[in-house]
Every structure is written in structure tokens, then in C-alpha cells.
Amino acid sequence: SNPHSSMSLNTSTTPDGRGVLVYNGELILLYTKNVVMSFDGNPQPYFKGKKEGALYLTSHRIIFVSGNTGKPFRSFAMPFFGLQNVKLEQPLMGSNYLKGIIQALPDGNYQGEVKWRLSFPKGGCIDFGQALLQAVHIASRQRPTQAPPEYAPTSQMHYTAAAPTYYEAPKGPYYGFVAPTHVFPDRPDGNVYVYDTPPPYPGIAPTQPNVPGGPAPAYPAGSSGYPSSAPAYPASTLSGYAPLPQSNAAPPYPGAPQYANVPHPEAGPLPEKH
């Protein structure tokens, strides 16, 4: 199979399109509603038109879930390791957006590559873009030297409802990743389901063997990084957006002290098109 195969369509939701499916050990680090996604460069009718919905940034990928469960397009998952040419566009007329390229997964329900675009009508595009670039950078360092596990068709895998603690973002860095929850304070709705199997590709955390069928590692109780109410948006800096907090200024991620504040080189700024 293509080593760059990495994208999947309609494999990240329950059959009714309302529940989100994550792998055993995959954690939700950031969540936001009111996102618009569109596609280019693939002739399949699934990809026509603009899709409105919610976006999950997990420890392994970003998952877009359509708010319109009646349409054939329900979800779109893009693992960090397969994202290419991620750029922030800041047009003089119109709003900022992120764009990039992703290849199809072996079990991805379509063929070839597709160009994607994400926009944030309620704001936060630059902050999400920085977080995404940071995640891609850290995940690229965690690629296992051995071949990844055999890719299992998701349609044959068993899943169960996630514990409520699954929705609590970590306080402080997660293996060097800092989620801008001050910009995206929303917590996911209680509709997450967890597969028994671990992710079939690398993520932010070092690759570790998972116990098949074991409980997914939840965030410790009371460690929620989501504020109880959305704080005022920080005063913008000269560059027009709030700076990400430095990883050494935050407390270590609870439950993983041996990895607390592992220094990672800072991801470079998002390339801008002039």
C-alpha cells in the first residue's frame, strides 16, 4: 500500500453520524464548533460544496464531523503524519483559512489525494493553525522505526462509549504540545466512542504497546484544561493574535510525569503566502 496513505472519509462516526469514533489511547486535545471545510482536486461527489461542522484535534489527527447528519458526507479524518503543505492563507479580501493536501487511507472509502481547506467564521484560524503545525511537528519525531501495525478495516472493529473524563483537556503540555484552550474553550458534546484497538499510525505521544480491549487512558479526574466559562479573549499582540503559552510555563501533564515538559524544538511559524 502507499506509505503516504492517510486520509479517511466517513470512518470516524457511528452509523447515525452523531457519535465520534476514536482509537484506544487517542485523546481529544482541542475541540471547536462553527468550522467550514471544503475540498478541491477530487472528482467524487462526496467532496462537492462547503461542509459546516465541528473539528476535533486529537493526539493523532484532526477529525471534522459534519453538522448535517442527513448528507452522505459525515466525517473526514486526517492523521498528522499524512498532512502535506499545510499553509495559512491571509487574503486581503475575505477571512483567513488553512489549507493542505492529504492522501487516502487504505480503508478510507475513496482513492487518491484531495486538497482541503478549513475556515473559522467565529475566529481562531491562526491559533488552530499554530496548534496543528505544532502537532504535526511533534508527531513527525515519533514515527516508529518499525512498520506500523497492520491496518484493520474500521468497519470490523468493536467500540464502546467513552468515559466522561475523556472530554477533559490536559492542564499544561501533553508531550510538548500546548493546546490553545483559551481560544477554544468549548468541551466536546458527550458523544465520543472508543475502539478497542490502538491507533494504526503515530501521534504526539511516543508509540507504546496497548493492551487489546483494555480501557483507554482517560485524563485524571479534575484535570480539565477547559475553563468553566470562556475567558475574555487576550489582548492581541502586534502580530494580531495571542501568543501560545510557552511549554515550560505550564504544570506537567498529570499521569505522565516521566514525560513532563520534555523539551521539543519549537515548530516554526506557519508559512504565509504573499
Buried (B, 14 or more C-beta within 10 A) or exposed (E): EEEBBBBBBBBBBBEEBEBBBBBBBBBBBBBBBBBBBBBEEBEBEBBEEEBBBBBBBBBBBBBBBBEEEEEEBBBBBBBBBBBEEBBBBBEEEEEBBBBBBBBBBBBBBBEEBBBBBBBBEEBBBBBBBBBBBBBBBBBEEBEEEEEBBEEEEBEEBEBEEBBEBBBBBBBBBBBBBBBBBBBBBBBBBEBBBBBBBBBBBBBBBEBEEBEEEEEBBBBBEEBBBBEEEEEEEEEEEEEEBBEBBEBEEBEBBBEBEEBBBBEBEEBEEBEEEE
